[in-house]
Amino acid sequence: MRELRYVVLLLLVPLLCGFDPFRSSNRNIEEGNAKLGAGKIKEALEHYEKAAKELPDEPGVHYNLGIAQYQLGQLDKAREALLKGTVATDPDLKAKSFYNLGNVLLEQKKYKEAVSAYVRSLQLKPAHRPSKWNLELALRRLQEEEKKKKEEEKKKKKDQKKDQKDQKKDQKDQKDGKQSQPKQQPEKDKQQQGQKKQQEPRQAQKDKPKPKPDEQQMQDVLNALDRNDRTLQRQRARRMMGQGMPRPTKDW
C-alpha cells in the first residue's frame, strides 16, 4: 500500500512542480499566464498559441505552450513544444523543459526516452528532487518492460522449438508409414457392416458350385424318359377306352 501511494505522489509531481510559466512582456503570454494561474487552461492555451505565432523562436513561449497542452492531455503536442523549450540558453528554463518533457514521455510509456530527459534535467539541476523521484520511477518501469519482453521472447522461442519438433515427428511418421489415419464415425461403420452382410448371401449364391456338363446332360435325359413314359400310358388308356372296356370307378 505504501508503494502505491509513492507512485501516485510521483505522478502528481508534474502538476505540483512543473508549473512555472515563462515571464515575458508579450501581451498574449501575460494573458495566458493569468488564465493558467486561474485554472482556465483552455483559454490560456489560446493565448499561448497566439504568442507562439508571434515569437516562434522563443523557447519560453513553447515551454508555456507545452505546459498548457500537457495539462489538457495533448501529450504529442506537449512533447513537441517542450522539446523546443529545451534549446533555451537559460539553465533554469532548460532544466524545467527537460523535466516536464520527461513527465510527458513517462505518461506515454516511453520509459527509455523519459530516463534520458530526467538525466539531462539533473545535469542542469542536480538537487532537483522531483527529477530524481521520477527518474527512479522511469527506471523501474523500464526494467519491468525489458523483463516482460524477455519473457515473451523466451516463450516465443519455446513455442517455435515445439512446432519444429512436432513437424519433424510428423515427417518421420509419414516416412515410416505410421501416420495416423482419421477415425471413421461409428454410424459409418454400422452402414458398412450392414452392406457387407447384404453382400454375403449374394456372394454365397455366386460361389455355389454349378453342376458339371455330364451330370446336367444325364438329368435332362432322365427327365425326357419320364415325360415319354407318361405319354405312352395316356395313349394306352385312350385305346382301351375306345375298345369298350369299362371305365374304372372312382373310389370316393
C-alpha positions as CSV (number, residue, x, y, z in Angstrom):
1,M,0.0,0.0,0.0
2,R,2.9,2.4,0.8
3,E,4.4,1.7,-2.6
4,L,1.1,2.6,-4.3
5,R,1.0,5.9,-2.5
6,Y,4.5,6.6,-3.5
7,V,3.8,6.0,-7.2
8,V,0.7,8.3,-7.1
9,L,2.7,11.0,-5.5
10,L,5.3,10.9,-8.2
11,L,2.6,11.0,-10.9
12,L,1.3,14.2,-9.3
13,V,4.7,15.8,-9.3
14,P,4.3,17.4,-12.8
15,L,1.2,19.3,-11.7
16,L,2.7,20.5,-8.5
17,C,6.2,21.3,-9.5
18,G,6.2,21.5,-13.3
19,F,4.1,24.7,-13.5
20,D,6.2,27.7,-13.9
21,P,5.1,29.9,-16.9
22,F,7.8,31.8,-18.6
23,R,7.6,35.5,-17.9
24,S,7.6,38.0,-20.8
25,S,6.4,41.4,-21.8
26,N,4.3,39.9,-24.6
27,R,0.6,40.6,-24.0
28,N,-0.6,37.1,-25.0
29,I,1.9,35.5,-22.7
30,E,0.8,37.7,-19.8
31,E,-2.8,36.9,-20.5
32,G,-2.0,33.2,-20.9
33,N,-0.2,33.2,-17.5
34,A,-3.1,34.9,-15.8
35,K,-5.6,32.4,-17.2
36,L,-3.4,29.4,-16.4
37,G,-3.0,30.7,-12.8
38,A,-6.8,30.9,-12.6
39,G,-7.1,27.3,-13.7
40,K,-8.6,28.3,-17.1
41,I,-6.4,26.0,-19.2
42,K,-8.2,26.2,-22.5
43,E,-8.2,30.0,-22.5
44,A,-4.5,30.0,-21.5
45,L,-3.7,27.7,-24.4
46,E,-5.4,30.1,-26.9
47,H,-3.2,32.9,-25.7
48,Y,0.0,30.8,-25.8
49,E,-0.8,29.6,-29.3
50,K,-1.1,33.2,-30.5
51,A,2.2,34.1,-28.7
52,A,4.0,31.1,-30.4
53,K,3.0,32.5,-33.8
54,E,4.3,35.9,-32.8
55,L,7.5,34.6,-31.3
56,P,8.2,31.3,-33.0
57,D,11.9,31.2,-31.9
58,E,11.3,32.0,-28.2
59,P,11.9,28.8,-26.1
60,G,10.0,30.2,-23.2
61,V,6.8,30.6,-25.3
62,H,7.0,27.0,-26.3
63,Y,7.6,25.9,-22.7
64,N,4.4,27.7,-21.6
65,L,2.5,26.2,-24.6
66,G,3.7,22.7,-23.7
67,I,2.7,23.1,-20.0
68,A,-0.9,24.0,-21.1
69,Q,-1.1,21.2,-23.6
70,Y,0.2,18.7,-21.1
71,Q,-2.5,19.7,-18.5
72,L,-5.1,19.3,-21.2
73,G,-3.9,15.8,-22.1
74,Q,-2.5,16.8,-25.5
75,L,0.6,14.7,-25.0
76,D,2.0,14.6,-28.5
77,K,1.7,18.4,-28.9
78,A,3.1,19.0,-25.4
79,R,6.1,16.8,-26.2
80,E,6.9,18.8,-29.4
81,A,6.5,22.1,-27.6
82,L,8.6,21.2,-24.6
83,L,11.3,19.8,-26.9
84,K,11.6,23.3,-28.4
85,G,11.9,24.7,-24.9
86,T,15.0,22.5,-24.2
87,V,17.0,24.7,-26.6
88,A,16.8,27.6,-24.1
89,T,20.1,29.2,-23.0
90,D,18.8,29.9,-19.5
91,P,19.8,26.9,-17.4
92,D,16.7,27.1,-15.2
93,L,14.3,27.1,-18.1
94,K,16.3,24.4,-19.9
95,A,16.2,22.1,-16.8
96,K,12.4,22.6,-16.4
97,S,11.8,21.9,-20.1
98,F,13.7,18.6,-19.8
99,Y,11.9,17.7,-16.6
100,N,8.4,18.3,-18.0
101,L,9.4,16.6,-21.2
102,G,10.3,13.6,-19.1
103,N,6.9,13.7,-17.5
104,V,5.2,13.6,-20.8
105,L,7.3,10.7,-22.0
106,L,6.7,8.8,-18.8
107,E,3.0,9.1,-19.2
108,Q,3.3,7.9,-22.9
109,K,5.2,4.9,-21.6
110,K,8.3,5.9,-23.4
111,Y,10.4,4.9,-20.4
112,K,13.8,4.9,-22.1
113,E,13.4,8.4,-23.5
114,A,11.9,9.6,-20.2
115,V,15.1,8.4,-18.4
116,S,17.2,10.5,-20.8
117,A,15.1,13.6,-20.2
118,Y,15.3,13.3,-16.4
119,V,19.1,12.7,-16.6
120,R,19.5,15.9,-18.6
121,S,17.4,17.8,-16.1
122,L,19.6,16.6,-13.2
123,Q,22.7,17.5,-15.0
124,L,21.5,21.1,-15.0
125,K,19.9,21.0,-11.5
126,P,21.4,18.1,-9.5
127,A,19.4,18.9,-6.4
128,H,16.0,18.8,-8.1
129,R,14.1,16.1,-6.1
130,P,11.2,15.6,-8.5
131,S,13.6,14.8,-11.3
132,K,15.3,12.2,-9.0
133,W,12.0,10.6,-8.0
134,N,10.6,10.4,-11.5
135,L,13.9,9.1,-12.8
136,E,13.7,6.2,-10.3
137,L,10.2,5.5,-11.4
138,A,11.1,5.6,-15.1
139,L,14.0,3.2,-14.4
140,R,11.7,0.7,-12.6
141,R,9.1,0.8,-15.4
142,L,11.9,0.3,-18.0
143,Q,13.2,-2.7,-16.2
144,E,9.7,-4.2,-15.9
145,E,9.2,-3.6,-19.6
146,E,12.5,-5.2,-20.6
147,K,11.8,-8.2,-18.3
148,K,8.4,-8.7,-19.9
149,K,9.9,-8.5,-23.4
150,K,12.5,-11.2,-22.5
151,E,9.8,-13.5,-21.1
152,E,7.7,-13.0,-24.3
153,E,10.8,-13.8,-26.5
154,K,11.6,-16.8,-24.4
155,K,8.1,-18.1,-24.7
156,K,8.1,-17.4,-28.4
157,K,11.3,-19.4,-28.9
158,K,9.9,-22.3,-26.8
159,D,6.8,-22.4,-29.0
160,Q,8.9,-22.4,-32.1
161,K,11.0,-25.3,-30.9
162,K,7.9,-27.2,-30.0
163,D,6.4,-26.6,-33.5
164,Q,9.7,-27.7,-35.2
165,K,9.8,-30.9,-33.0
166,D,6.2,-31.7,-34.0
167,Q,6.9,-31.1,-37.7
168,K,9.9,-33.5,-37.5
169,K,7.8,-36.1,-35.8
170,D,5.1,-35.8,-38.5
171,Q,7.7,-36.1,-41.3
172,K,9.1,-39.2,-39.6
173,D,5.7,-40.8,-39.3
174,Q,5.0,-40.2,-42.9
175,K,8.3,-41.7,-43.9
176,D,7.8,-44.8,-41.8
177,G,4.2,-45.2,-42.9
178,K,2.9,-44.7,-39.4
179,Q,1.0,-41.6,-39.9
180,S,-2.3,-42.0,-38.1
181,Q,-5.4,-42.4,-40.2
182,P,-8.6,-40.3,-39.4
183,K,-11.1,-42.3,-37.3
184,Q,-14.4,-43.2,-39.0
185,Q,-17.6,-42.3,-37.4
186,P,-19.4,-45.2,-35.6
187,E,-22.5,-44.7,-37.8
188,K,-20.5,-45.1,-40.9
189,D,-19.0,-48.3,-39.6
190,K,-22.5,-49.7,-39.0
191,Q,-23.6,-48.9,-42.5
192,Q,-20.5,-50.6,-43.9
193,Q,-21.1,-53.7,-41.8
194,G,-24.8,-53.8,-43.0
195,Q,-23.8,-53.6,-46.6
196,K,-21.2,-56.3,-46.1
197,K,-23.9,-58.6,-44.6
198,Q,-26.2,-58.0,-47.5
199,Q,-23.4,-58.8,-49.9
200,E,-22.6,-62.1,-48.2
201,P,-25.7,-64.1,-49.3
202,R,-25.3,-62.8,-52.9
203,Q,-21.7,-63.8,-52.8
204,A,-22.6,-67.3,-51.4
205,Q,-25.0,-67.8,-54.3
206,K,-22.4,-66.7,-56.8
207,D,-19.9,-69.1,-55.1
208,K,-22.3,-72.1,-55.2
209,P,-20.8,-74.8,-57.5
210,K,-22.6,-75.3,-60.8
211,P,-23.3,-78.9,-62.0
212,K,-20.8,-80.4,-64.4
213,P,-21.9,-80.7,-68.1
214,D,-22.1,-84.6,-68.0
215,E,-24.4,-84.6,-64.9
216,Q,-26.6,-82.0,-66.5
217,Q,-27.0,-84.0,-69.7
218,M,-27.9,-87.2,-67.8
219,Q,-30.5,-85.4,-65.8
220,D,-32.1,-84.0,-69.0
221,V,-32.2,-87.5,-70.5
222,L,-34.0,-88.9,-67.4
223,N,-36.5,-86.1,-67.4
224,A,-37.2,-86.8,-71.1
225,L,-37.7,-90.5,-70.5
226,D,-40.1,-89.8,-67.7
227,R,-42.1,-87.5,-69.9
228,N,-42.2,-90.2,-72.6
229,D,-43.4,-92.9,-70.2
230,R,-46.3,-90.7,-69.0
231,T,-47.2,-90.0,-72.7
232,L,-47.3,-93.8,-73.5
233,Q,-49.5,-94.5,-70.6
234,R,-52.0,-91.9,-71.6
235,Q,-52.1,-93.2,-75.2
236,R,-52.7,-96.8,-74.0
237,A,-55.6,-95.7,-71.8
238,R,-57.3,-93.9,-74.7
239,R,-57.1,-97.1,-76.9
240,M,-58.6,-99.3,-74.2
241,M,-61.5,-96.8,-73.7
242,G,-62.1,-96.9,-77.4
243,Q,-62.5,-100.7,-77.4
244,G,-65.4,-100.6,-74.9
245,M,-63.6,-101.6,-71.8
246,P,-65.3,-100.4,-68.6
247,R,-64.0,-97.3,-67.1
248,P,-62.7,-97.6,-63.6
249,T,-65.0,-96.3,-60.9
250,K,-63.9,-93.6,-58.6
251,D,-63.1,-94.6,-55.1
252,W,-64.8,-91.9,-53.1
